[in-house]
Amino acid sequence: MITRRTLLTTTLAVAALPAFAIENTVGTREEAMAMAKRAHDFYNENGREAAIAAFMDPADTRFRDRDLYVWSMAFDGMMLAHGATAALAGKNLITMRDVDGIPLTANAVKVAQESGTGWIDYKWRHPETGEVLAKSAYVMKVNDDAFVSVGIYLP
């Protein structure tokens, strides 16, 4: 016999499933920071060329997970690797601005050079949906020449 309490508990549990499923499809700040640290360490241990190849490999789950991916840039604005948009690699994006005019590349370079690590905020096209969304990216200086970054899409 199904009681009201059992029915209510089951209904609440089923209603929570879509939120749980959505929540697990996007990366968190902590996961972005951890991926950036992995990318930082890999870059320093294996060198620039190996890091670029790994960051650009869509099958390398160390540097790509759900909507999280690594991008790496030289301090002059040259995109070394972009895990979601390979066409950006090899382009100088120092003057790039988001849809609201925020100089995201210059901001990322500034954080890396001045603080070593930190967050920047901007808007970016989601690689799966194509929708322009608010995003925060964790920037981590690798050496005197470059940095790595991993961003999260904000709700």
Disulfide bonds with the S-S distance in Angstrom:
none
